[in-house]
Amino acid sequence: MSDLKEMPLVELSAKDLPAFCPNPKMQRWSTHPRVFIDVTHGEARCPYCGTRYKLKDGEVLKGGH
């Protein structure tokens, strides 16, 4: 049996971008410095807390600046 805890997965829609952690749904006591999460290549993890982020299935990112 593994002692590693599976971190939560936050599924994002295109309107939720740019993604950052801690996200607004996290409790304040568990905060850390804000980092932006790049989900353009699939799933990404927060380097501080390990929370996983990914785009919802079927979501399309719009390009451009």
Secondary structure as a PSIPRED ss2 file (coil, helix, strand):
# PSIPRED VFORMAT (PSIPRED V4.0)

   1 M C   1.000  0.000  0.000
   2 S C   1.000  0.000  0.000
   3 D C   1.000  0.000  0.000
   4 L C   1.000  0.000  0.000
   5 K C   1.000  0.000  0.000
   6 E C   1.000  0.000  0.000
   7 M C   1.000  0.000  0.000
   8 P C   1.000  0.000  0.000
   9 L E   0.000  0.000  1.000
  10 V E   0.000  0.000  1.000
  11 E E   0.000  0.000  1.000
  12 L E   0.000  0.000  1.000
  13 S C   1.000  0.000  0.000
  14 A H   0.000  1.000  0.000
  15 K H   0.000  1.000  0.000
  16 D H   0.000  1.000  0.000
  17 L C   1.000  0.000  0.000
  18 P C   1.000  0.000  0.000
  19 A E   0.000  0.000  1.000
  20 F E   0.000  0.000  1.000
  21 C E   0.000  0.000  1.000
  22 P C   1.000  0.000  0.000
  23 N C   1.000  0.000  0.000
  24 P C   1.000  0.000  0.000
  25 K C   1.000  0.000  0.000
  26 M C   1.000  0.000  0.000
  27 Q C   1.000  0.000  0.000
  28 R H   0.000  1.000  0.000
  29 W H   0.000  1.000  0.000
  30 S H   0.000  1.000  0.000
  31 T C   1.000  0.000  0.000
  32 H C   1.000  0.000  0.000
  33 P C   1.000  0.000  0.000
  34 R C   1.000  0.000  0.000
  35 V E   0.000  0.000  1.000
  36 F E   0.000  0.000  1.000
  37 I E   0.000  0.000  1.000
  38 D C   1.000  0.000  0.000
  39 V C   1.000  0.000  0.000
  40 T C   1.000  0.000  0.000
  41 H C   1.000  0.000  0.000
  42 G C   1.000  0.000  0.000
  43 E C   1.000  0.000  0.000
  44 A E   0.000  0.000  1.000
  45 R E   0.000  0.000  1.000
  46 C C   1.000  0.000  0.000
  47 P C   1.000  0.000  0.000
  48 Y C   1.000  0.000  0.000
  49 C C   1.000  0.000  0.000
  50 G C   1.000  0.000  0.000
  51 T C   1.000  0.000  0.000
  52 R E   0.000  0.000  1.000
  53 Y E   0.000  0.000  1.000
  54 K E   0.000  0.000  1.000
  55 L E   0.000  0.000  1.000
  56 K C   1.000  0.000  0.000
  57 D C   1.000  0.000  0.000
  58 G C   1.000  0.000  0.000
  59 E C   1.000  0.000  0.000
  60 V C   1.000  0.000  0.000
  61 L C   1.000  0.000  0.000
  62 K C   1.000  0.000  0.000
  63 G C   1.000  0.000  0.000
  64 G C   1.000  0.000  0.000
  65 H C   1.000  0.000  0.000
